[in-house]
Amino acid sequence: MFVKIEGITRESDALLAVAMGADAVGFVFAPSKRQIAPGIARDIARRLPPEVLTIGVFRDEAPARVVDIVNHAGLKAAQLHGHESVDATKYVKGHVPVVLKAFAAGDPTIERAADFGADAIVLDAAKPGSGEVFDWNLADLVPDGLRIVLAGGLTPENVADAVTRVRPWGVDVATGVEADRGEPGAKDALKVKHFIERAKAAAADVIDDGVEIEHGPYDWQTDGGRW
C-alpha cells in the first residue's frame, strides 16, 4: 500500500512521516494554507531517504513552471491537481520522472484518464484539501488498469474502511492527520502513525483474503525506487 502524507510544511513532519512508514510526502506549491516555498521544500527533501517519493503539488500552473520548480527543489514527482489538459500533463511527464494527475470524484473527464499518461491518478473530493469524504462508489468510474491514489477526507478512523471498499493502489492524506492547533500543515504524530498503520494493515488483509487489487500493483519501488 502506497501512503502519501500531503501538505508537508516542516522538516520534523517529513521525517516523522518517513519514520512511520510513509512512501511519499507532498509539498503544496499551489495557493493554500499549506503552501511552501520551493527553497524550503528543497531543504526538507534533501534530508529524506532516496527511496521516499517527494512530490510537488500544483494547480493549473504553467507546465514549464511546474518542471522548473520540481527540478529546482530536487523533487522526484509532480502532482497536477487542477484542470490540466492532456498535453500539459504529457509535457510535465516528459520532464519529470513521476507524474500524478488528480481528478474530482464524478468528473466525467476521468473516463479519459488513461489519455493523460500519468503514472497514477489521485481521486479526490470536488474541493481539494477540504477534508470532505466523497461517495467512494464513484471510484468505479475509473477505467481499469490505472493506479488509484484515494484522497478526500481520509482519517485514521476511516482509512481501513476506504482501503477495504475501494481497494486503491494508494492513499493520500493531509487534513486527516493534522494537529488541531499550531501552524498550518503541522502534523499530529499519533494521527500519522495510526493512519499509516491502519492503511497498510487493511491492504494486507485484502490481499490475504484473496481479493485482487484491481488498479495495478502495490509495489511502486521498482528500478531502484523509480516507477
C-alpha positions as CSV (number, residue, x, y, z in Angstrom):
1,M,0.0,0.0,0.0
2,F,1.4,3.3,-1.2
3,V,0.8,6.0,1.5
4,K,1.4,9.7,0.9
5,I,1.4,12.4,3.6
6,E,0.4,15.6,2.0
7,G,0.9,19.3,2.8
8,I,4.3,19.0,4.5
9,T,5.5,22.3,5.8
10,R,8.1,21.3,8.4
11,E,11.1,19.1,8.3
12,S,10.1,17.4,11.5
13,D,6.8,16.3,10.0
14,A,8.5,14.9,6.9
15,L,11.0,12.9,9.0
16,L,8.1,11.7,11.2
17,A,6.1,10.5,8.2
18,V,9.0,8.6,6.8
19,A,9.9,7.0,10.1
20,M,6.3,5.8,10.4
21,G,6.4,4.2,7.0
22,A,5.1,6.7,4.5
23,D,6.2,6.1,0.9
24,A,5.8,9.7,-0.2
25,V,5.5,13.2,1.1
26,G,3.8,16.1,-0.7
27,F,4.8,19.8,-0.8
28,V,2.0,22.2,-1.9
29,F,3.1,24.9,-4.3
30,A,-0.5,25.8,-5.2
31,P,-2.3,28.6,-3.3
32,S,-3.2,27.0,0.0
33,K,-2.7,27.5,3.8
34,R,-0.2,24.7,3.4
35,Q,1.8,26.4,0.6
36,I,5.5,26.1,0.9
37,A,8.4,27.9,-0.8
38,P,10.5,25.8,-3.3
39,G,13.7,26.5,-1.4
40,I,12.2,25.2,1.9
41,A,10.9,22.1,0.2
42,R,14.3,21.5,-1.3
43,D,16.0,21.8,2.1
44,I,13.5,19.2,3.6
45,A,13.6,16.8,0.6
46,R,17.4,16.6,0.6
47,R,17.2,15.2,4.2
48,L,14.9,12.3,3.3
49,P,16.0,8.8,2.3
50,P,16.3,8.4,-1.5
51,E,13.6,5.8,-1.7
52,V,10.9,8.3,-0.5
53,L,8.9,9.8,-3.3
54,T,8.9,13.6,-2.9
55,I,6.1,15.3,-4.7
56,G,5.3,18.9,-5.7
57,V,1.6,19.6,-5.8
58,F,0.4,22.2,-8.4
59,R,-3.0,23.5,-9.5
60,D,-3.4,25.0,-13.0
61,E,0.2,26.1,-13.2
62,A,2.1,26.6,-16.4
63,P,3.7,23.3,-17.3
64,A,7.1,24.8,-17.8
65,R,7.0,26.4,-14.4
66,V,5.9,23.0,-12.8
67,V,9.0,21.4,-14.3
68,D,11.2,24.3,-13.2
69,I,10.0,24.2,-9.6
70,V,10.2,20.4,-9.3
71,N,13.7,20.3,-10.6
72,H,14.9,23.3,-8.6
73,A,13.5,21.8,-5.4
74,G,15.1,18.4,-6.2
75,L,11.8,16.6,-6.1
76,K,11.0,13.3,-7.9
77,A,7.4,13.9,-8.9
78,A,4.7,16.4,-9.7
79,Q,1.0,16.1,-8.8
80,L,-1.3,18.1,-11.1
81,H,-4.3,18.9,-9.0
82,G,-6.3,21.3,-11.3
83,H,-7.8,21.2,-14.8
84,E,-4.6,20.5,-16.6
85,S,-5.0,19.3,-20.2
86,V,-3.7,16.1,-21.7
87,D,-1.0,18.0,-23.5
88,A,0.1,19.9,-20.3
89,T,0.2,16.6,-18.3
90,K,2.3,14.9,-21.0
91,Y,4.7,17.9,-21.2
92,V,5.3,17.6,-17.5
93,K,5.7,13.8,-17.7
94,G,8.3,14.4,-20.4
95,H,10.5,16.4,-18.0
96,V,9.7,14.9,-14.5
97,P,10.3,11.3,-13.5
98,V,6.8,10.7,-12.0
99,V,3.5,12.5,-12.5
100,L,0.2,12.0,-10.7
101,K,-2.9,13.6,-12.2
102,A,-5.8,14.4,-9.9
103,F,-9.5,14.2,-10.8
104,A,-12.5,15.1,-8.7
105,A,-14.8,12.2,-8.0
106,G,-17.6,12.2,-10.5
107,D,-15.8,14.3,-13.1
108,P,-16.7,12.8,-16.5
109,T,-13.1,13.6,-17.7
110,I,-12.0,10.6,-15.6
111,E,-13.3,8.3,-18.3
112,R,-10.3,9.5,-20.4
113,A,-7.8,9.4,-17.5
114,A,-5.5,7.0,-19.4
115,D,-5.0,9.6,-22.1
116,F,-3.1,11.8,-19.7
117,G,-0.2,9.4,-19.5
118,A,0.2,9.9,-15.7
119,D,1.8,7.2,-13.5
120,A,-1.1,7.3,-11.2
121,I,-4.3,9.2,-10.7
122,V,-5.5,10.9,-7.5
123,L,-9.2,10.6,-6.9
124,D,-10.2,13.5,-4.6
125,A,-13.3,15.3,-3.4
126,A,-14.7,18.1,-5.5
127,K,-12.9,20.7,-3.3
128,P,-9.3,19.6,-2.9
129,G,-7.9,20.0,0.6
130,S,-11.4,20.4,2.1
131,G,-11.1,17.2,4.2
132,E,-14.5,16.1,2.9
133,V,-15.3,12.5,2.2
134,F,-17.0,11.7,-1.2
135,D,-19.0,8.8,-2.3
136,W,-16.4,6.0,-2.7
137,N,-18.7,4.2,-5.2
138,L,-17.6,6.9,-7.7
139,A,-14.2,5.1,-7.8
140,D,-16.0,2.6,-10.0
141,L,-15.9,5.2,-12.9
142,V,-12.1,5.0,-13.1
143,P,-11.0,2.9,-16.1
144,D,-9.4,-0.4,-15.3
145,G,-5.6,-0.7,-15.3
146,L,-4.9,2.6,-13.6
147,R,-3.3,3.1,-10.3
148,I,-5.7,5.0,-8.0
149,V,-4.5,7.0,-5.1
150,L,-7.5,7.7,-3.0
151,A,-7.8,11.1,-1.3
152,G,-10.5,13.3,0.2
153,G,-11.4,13.3,3.8
154,L,-9.4,10.2,4.8
155,T,-8.6,9.9,8.5
156,P,-7.1,7.2,10.8
157,E,-10.7,6.3,11.7
158,N,-11.9,5.7,8.1
159,V,-8.9,4.7,6.1
160,A,-9.2,1.0,6.7
161,D,-12.8,1.0,5.5
162,A,-11.7,3.0,2.5
163,V,-9.0,0.6,1.5
164,T,-11.3,-2.4,2.0
165,R,-14.1,-0.9,-0.1
166,V,-12.2,0.9,-2.8
167,R,-9.1,-1.3,-3.0
168,P,-6.9,1.6,-4.2
169,W,-3.3,1.3,-5.1
170,G,-2.5,4.1,-2.6
171,V,-4.0,6.7,-0.2
172,D,-3.3,10.4,0.3
173,V,-4.0,12.4,3.5
174,A,-3.4,15.9,4.7
175,T,-6.2,17.3,6.9
176,G,-6.9,14.0,8.5
177,V,-3.5,13.8,10.2
178,E,-3.0,17.4,11.1
179,A,-2.8,18.8,14.6
180,D,-5.8,20.5,16.0
181,R,-3.7,23.6,16.8
182,G,-0.5,25.1,15.6
183,E,0.8,26.4,12.3
184,P,-0.9,25.4,9.0
185,G,0.0,21.9,7.8
186,A,1.5,20.8,11.1
187,K,1.0,17.1,11.6
188,D,-0.1,15.2,14.7
189,A,2.4,12.3,15.4
190,L,-0.2,9.8,16.6
191,K,-2.6,10.5,13.8
192,V,0.2,10.0,11.2
193,K,1.2,6.8,13.0
194,H,-2.3,5.3,13.2
195,F,-3.2,6.4,9.6
196,I,-0.2,4.6,8.1
197,E,-0.5,1.5,10.2
198,R,-4.2,1.1,9.5
199,A,-3.9,1.7,5.8
200,K,-1.2,-0.8,5.3
201,A,-2.8,-3.4,7.6
202,A,-6.1,-3.1,5.7
203,A,-4.3,-3.6,2.4
204,A,-2.6,-6.7,3.7
205,D,-5.9,-8.1,4.9
206,V,-7.4,-7.5,1.5
207,I,-4.6,-9.4,-0.2
208,D,-4.7,-12.2,2.5
209,D,-8.4,-12.6,1.8
210,G,-7.5,-13.4,-1.9
211,V,-9.2,-10.3,-3.2
212,E,-7.4,-8.9,-6.3
213,I,-6.3,-5.3,-6.2
214,E,-7.9,-4.0,-9.4
215,H,-5.8,-1.0,-10.3
216,G,-2.2,-2.1,-10.5
217,P,0.4,-3.4,-8.2
218,Y,1.2,-2.1,-4.8
219,D,4.9,-2.1,-5.1
220,W,6.0,1.2,-6.6
221,Q,9.6,0.8,-5.7
222,T,10.8,-0.8,-8.9
223,D,14.1,0.0,-10.7
224,G,15.8,1.4,-7.6
225,G,12.8,3.4,-6.3
226,R,11.6,4.7,-9.6
227,W,8.3,3.9,-11.3
